[in-house]
Amino acid sequence: MNTISRVLVVDDSAFMRKILCDLIAVDPQFDIIATANNGREAIEAVRTLKPDVITMDLEMPEMNGLEALERIMRIHPVPIIMLSSISDDGTRETIKALQNGAFDFIRKPSGPMSPDIHTVGEQLLEKLRIAVLTKRHSYLFQPSKPAPAAKKPSIAKSKPATISFESAPSIKDELPLKPVLPPVEEFTSLREQKPKHAAQEKVEKPAPSIEVNKRATKKEPEPALPAADQEIETAIKPNKPVRSRNFKHLVAIGTSTGGPRALHEVITTLPIDFPAPVLVVQHMPPKFTRSLAQRLDTFSSLHVTEAAHGERVEAGVVYIAPGGYHMELVKESGGYSIKLSEDAPRGGHRPSVDTMFESCAAFPELRRHAVIMTGMGSDGVKGMKALNDSGAETAIAESEETCVVYGMPRSAVEAGVAKSIVPLRQIAAAITHAVRK
């Protein structure tokens, strides 16, 4: 017997709330228990109704989606799918939301008759299914715990070593952590389910709109924003290292769902004298990768940029693959550079982690270090195998307990291509240790 998941829809536009409710109602697994017009109403609804999952618009009056997200994560942690526009402001706010605990996002549909409405509906339902499935198998966004004491790597050949670094910086306490994904078989079977027709479960009456009791809201003050979030708004851009085309090490990172937050933890922790370039594939649509790079650059000691075709690769720089393009490492004129292409997606992904990893496998003269972090599916497994076969030194999979979605890392572990398993908060230390050997 399938459990019904209770959904709260938050958007200041009645027209958009109707579209979203219609898209969600296609799947009888979901029951829309209420709608809310802004962030304050959403918080009141969460307090009283305790939904299983939320869709949240970013731009709303009275209280926007980002502020509401921060407060909801304190009073009742729940998976939140952000609805984002493709404007510059919309993409920047989306990246902030993902780094502050949002489960995932989708681009807002342009209207009920637009050509993208069917695609948006499918994406929304898939993300909702994954979000509630993840929530049921773990406590969502558990507070981070101190890093465990250093352990010796396992010597068993059949399993990758689980590495701990005592000196690794702990993830910021105010940023929520994790859920654990169920067994791969269950996840796969759920993804293969096709949405049922809306006629199979007709919504008898519209979801109620929450009336905010302003008097009650005053009596119960909103939780204070965490100090780190206040610091984000006034962050001072750190000094950047001197770029160098003379390097012996190369780091390549692949990630998907949960990646922006994981990348923030890793990239902003790498030291200013990091002696290698870092190539990153994050599954994300066009425009959003640019905002991700800009935000990471604000907080990182390294240069962080959205990669450009033909750009020379240098140590001390992090290159984010632009959405909609594969990114490869190529060699020319005695140095290394970036190649971007619009070749066919691999496994539904462009950019593809496999494509990036496989391109790095062509250069055994470099000491290469690969990392697969949180995300759905198995992208990166073939590429990590190619790297191992060509003599790569490091092959890290993020540990299950810190993944938002334990899909890509699990696939790497089960395929036997991950040499070590490392918690998120210790990945930066593991990489830094490797490139300084």
N, C-alpha and C positions, 0 to 999 in steps of 0.2 A: 504494500500500500504506500503510494507516494505521499510524502508530507507536503502540505501546502505552505508556501513561503509568503510571508506578509510583506507587502511593498508600500513604501511611502514615496510619493512623487512630489517633488518640490520644484516649482517654476512660477515666476511672476506673471507669465502669460497664460490666460485661460485657454487660448487656442493651442499653445504648445502642450499644456497639461492634457488636453483632450487627445492630441496626437500620440503622446507617450502612453497614455492609458490604453488607447486602442492597440498600439503595438505590443504592449505587455499582455493584454487580455487574450492574445492569440494562443498563449500557452497556459493551459488550466493549472499548471504547477504554481502559478502566481496569483495571489489575491491582493488587489489594490485596496488597502484598508483606509487610506486617506490621501488627500492632496493638501499642499500648503503653498501659500503665495510668496513667502520670503523666508529668510533664515530664522527669524524669531519664531514664526509659526512652526517651522520645522523642528526647532528645539522643543517647543511645547508638545508637539505631536510625538516626538521621540520619548519624552518623559512619561506621557500618558499611555501610549499605544505599544511601545517597545517593538518596532518593526524588525524584520529579519534582514532587510536590505533597503537601500535608499537610492533614488536617482535625484541628483541635485544640480540645479542650474548654478552657474557661477555669478552671473550679473543679475542682481536683484536689488530692489529698494529696501530700506530699513536695515537689513543685514544681508550681506552678500554670501555666496556659497562658501567662500574660503573661511570667513569668520565662523559660519555655522559649523563647518567641518571640524574646526579646531575645538569648538565647545562640545559637539556631539561625541567626539572621540574621548572626552573626559567623563561625560555623564553616562553614556551607554555605547561603548565601542561596537560598531556595526559596519559591514561593508558598504561603502558609498561609491556609486558610479557617477562621475562628474559629467555634465553636459557642457560642451565647450564650443564656442564659435572659433572660426579660423582667423579672426583678427589678431593683430600683434598683441593687444592687451589680453585677448582670450587665451592665446597660447601661453603667454607668460604666467597668467593666473592658474592655468591647468598644471603647468610644471610645479608651481608652488604647492598646489593641492596634492599632487602625487607624492611630493617629498614630505608632506605633512600628514600622510596617512590615508588618502583616498585609495580605494582598491584599484580603480582603473578609470578610463574616460571614453566617451565617444563624441564625435562631432555632431552637433545638433542638426536634425533634418531641416531642410529649407522650407518644407511645406508638405501637406498631405498628397499633393499631386506631383511632387518633384521626382525625378528619375532615381534619386538616391534613397527614397523612403524605404524601399524593400530591403536594401543592403543595411541601412541603419537599424531597421527592426531586427534583422537577423543578428547583427553585431550586439545590439542591446540585450537580446534574450540570451545569447551565448555568454556574455559577460555576467549577467545576472545569475545564470545557472552555476557558473564557476564560482562566483562570489558566495552563494549560499552553501554550495557543496563544501567549499573550503571552511566556512564558518562552522559547519556542523561537525567537522572532524578536529576542531581545535578551538581553544579560546582565541578569539580574534584579537590581534594586536596586543599581545602580552607585553608588559613592561620589560625592558631589557634587564638582563642580570649581569653581574660582574663576570668578566672573563675567567674561566677556570684556570687553575694552576697549570703550569706547563707540563706536558706529558711527552714521553718518548713516542715517536711514530711507531705504529704497528709494523711488525716485520712479516706479517702474513702476506703471502704473495697473492692470495685470492681476493684481497680487499685493499682499497686504497687507504693510505695512512690518514688518520684524523689528526690534524696538526693544531697545536695551541701555542700562541706566542704571549708570554707573560707581559711583554712590554707593549702589546697591542692596545691602542686607545679604545675605550669602550664607546659604543654608540650612544648618542645623546639621549639622556633618560626621557626627555619629553617627546622624542619621536617614537611612535608605537612600532612594535615588531610584528608579528608573524602569523600566518596560519600554516597548518600542515596539510598537504594534499593527501587524499585517500589513495589507495593502491592504483597503479596505472590502469589496470583493467577496468575499474569502476569509472575512472575519469574518462577513458576512451569510450565506453559504452554510453555515457551520458552525452558526450559531444556528438555521438552519431544519431541521437534521437532527433527526429524532425519535429518542428513545432506543429501542434495540432491546429486544425482550423477553428476559428473563433466560434463557429456555430456549435461546436461540441460543448462549449460552456459559455452560454450567453450571460453577460453581466446584467443582472436584473435592475440594478439601480446604480447611479453614478457614485463614485467614491466621495465620501463627505469631505468638505473643505473645513479645515480646522480653524475655529475661532480662537484667537489669542485672548486669554484673560489677562489684560494689562495689569490689573491690580495684583493678581497672583504672581505675575512675572516680577513685579517690583519687590514683593515679599521674599522671593527666592532669587537672589542675584545670580547673574551668569558667572560661570567659572572664569577666573582670571586667565588671560592668555599666558602661556609659558614664556619665561624670560628669553629663551632662545628665539622664539618667534618675533619678539620685539626687537631683538638684535638683528634679525634678518633684514628688517626694513632700514636699518641704519648701518648696515655692514660696510666696512671700509675695504676696498679692493686691496688684497695683499700684494706685496712686491712679487715680481715675476723673475724666473731664472733667465740667464743668458742662453739663447737657443744654440744648439750645436748639431752639425750634420755628421759629426764624428761619434759614433756610438757602436757598441758591440752587442747590446741587449735590445730586445723588442718585446713589448707586452701587448697582448690582444685580449679584449674582453667582450663577451656576448651576453645579452640579457633581454628580457621581454617584460611580462607583467610584473610590476613591483620594481622594475629596473631603475627608474629615476631616483627613488629613495636610496636604493642600494648603491648606485653610482655616486650619489652625493656623499655617502659614508666613505666610499673607497677613494674617490678622486680627490676630495678635499683633505684627505689624511696623508696623501703622498707628500714627501718632503720636497723642499724647493730645489735640492741638489739631486733630484731623481735623474739617474743617468741614462734614461731610455725614452723613446717615444711610446705613446699608448694609443692603440687603435681600438675604437669602440663601435660595436653594432648594438643599437637599441631599437627593437621593433616599435616603430612609431611613424605616423603619417608625416608627409611634407609639412614644413613650417614649424611643427612642434619640436623637431630636432634642433633647429636654430635657437629657439627659446631655451631648450635644455642646455645647449652649449653655453649660451650667454649667462645663464644662472649659475652653472657650475664654475665658469670662469670668475665670477664675482667672489666666490668663496675659496677657490683653489689657489695654492701657491704656484701651480703650473699654469701654463697657457692652455686654455680649452677653447676649441674652435669647431664649427661645423666644417667638415672637410670639403675642399674644392678640387676639382679635376686638375691634375698636373701639379698640385702643390707639393713642394719638397718636404720630406719627412725629417723632423729634427727631434733630438732629445729635449726633454722638458716640455713637450707639447702633447696634448690629448686631442685626438682627431675623432669627432663624432660623425658617423656615416649619415648623410642627409636622407630623410625619409623619401622613399620612392626610387632610391639608387643603390645598387650594389657598390661596395667599396673594396678595392683590392690594393695590395702593395705590389709595386713594380720597380724594376731597377733600370736606370738610364743615366747616361753621362756620369758614371762613377758614383752615383748616389741613389737614394730611394725616393719614390714619389707616390702620390695617390692616383689611382685610376677609378673613375666613377663610370657606371654604365647602367642602362635601362634594359639589360637582358631580362629574360623571363624570370618571374619570381621562382624561388626554390621552396617547395613545401608551403607555398602561399606567402612567402616572405620576400620582401625587397625593401631594405637591405637584408641580406642573409648572413648569419654567423658562419655557416659552412663555407660560403664563398670567401669571406675574409680570411678565415683560418687556413683554408687550402692555398690561398695566394701566399700566405706567410710561410707555408711549408716548402716553398720553392727556394728558400734562402737559408741553407744549412750553415752558412758562414756566420749568421746571427745567432746569438743565444736567445731562444724564444721561450716566452712564458704565456700560457693560455689560461683564461679563467672563464668558466660558465657560471652565471648567477641566475637568480630567480626568473621564472618564466614558464609558460605553457609549451608543451610539445617536446621536440627532440632536436631542434636546430642547434648546430654546433658539434654534434656527436661525430659526424663523418669528418668534419674539419679537424677536430681534436685528434682523431685517429691518424689523419694524414700528418699532422704535426709530430705526433709521437713517432710515427714510422720514419720521419725525416730527422729525428734526433732532438726534438724539443726538450728542454730541461724541466719545464714545469707544466703541469696540467691539473688545475684546481677546479673542483666543483664546490659550490656553496653548500653548506650543511643544511639538512632538512629543517632544523629548528629555527633557522633565521630566514628561510625563504617565504615570500608571500605566496608563491605557487611553486611547489617542488616538482616541476615537470622536466625542464631542460637539465638541471643538475642530476636529477634522478636517472634520466636516460643515459647521461654520461657515465654515471656510476655503474648502472646495470650493464652497459655495453663494455665495461672494463677499460675505458679510455681515460678516466680520471685517476691520476696518481695520488692525489690527496684530497681530503674533504676538510674545508675550513669554514668556521662561522663567519658571517658577514663582517663583524666588528674586527676580525683579525686578518682579513684578506689583504688590506693595505700593508700590514706588517710582513705578511708572508711574501708579497711581491717585492717589497723593498729589500728584504733579506736575500731573496733570490738574485736580484740584479746587482747586489754588492758583493757577491761571492767572488 
